[in-house]
Amino acid sequence: MKSKIFDCITFFDNNFIFDFRYNVLKNYVDYFIICESIFDHRGNPKKKKFIKKDYYDDKKIKYFLLEEPFPNNTSIWENQAIQREFLLKSIDFAEDEDFIFFSDPDEIPRPEILKNFNLKKKYGIFLQTCFNFKFNLFNKYESPWEGTRVSRKKNLKSINFLRQKVKSKNLKYNFYRIDKEKNIQIFDNAGWHFNNILSPDEISIKLKTFAHSEFATENYSSPSTIKQKIDERMDLFGRGHVYKKIKIDDTFPEYLKNNLEKFKKYIID
């Protein structure tokens, strides 16, 4: 029996980027797994934002809602881990040989790699090209981005481990560093990290609930400040990064190339 592909994300509020992801990958994955919480990672209540009705007839969509509040004494990072492990627990219908991919919603695997996908190691890391604010505003400073991770279900005990401890730098450690996971396959040129393809107001909301709380202050999260940074093609966090416009060509998703008019708001001419 052929191993199935599970494309898993935790969801906050960006239906736009999920719909983009869905259309890029829908012919290549068996299930889209969406896990949303009715609390943000700071523990504040939030409304359900995933628009499930848009995919009502698609049996590939599996949506799970975490309704329990996070414990009072946990950190933002611990709450993030709780949501990730809830997602893993929810896909108990996956078989041992199935491939479990986990990404942030804006980390999109190159679909061609998923066709006849083969994982030779215990874990896989997809190295992805990073773009900020616009689909074609290239971020050379954070490319390649270590984004999507993958494991067979039988080897996956924790999604948080997969995300936090499975890193390419582990391969550089000496053999006696048995504390570092090294059974890792690297997939080069393996997709895109379309970071903050959002309006200034939407980015502001994201920063105010961001796990990196130092960026929740008005110095970073003010919509007017964010708009200025986008207009200047500059990094949000004061690191001196300046992004470069590139032409949309065959290195981009087919779905984007076929829908340039639809996405023109997020493309620099």
Summary of the structure (lengths in Angstrom):
residues: 269
radius of gyration: 18.4
end to end distance: 46.5
largest distance: 54.0
contacts: 765
relative contact order: 0.16
helix: 31%
strand: 23%
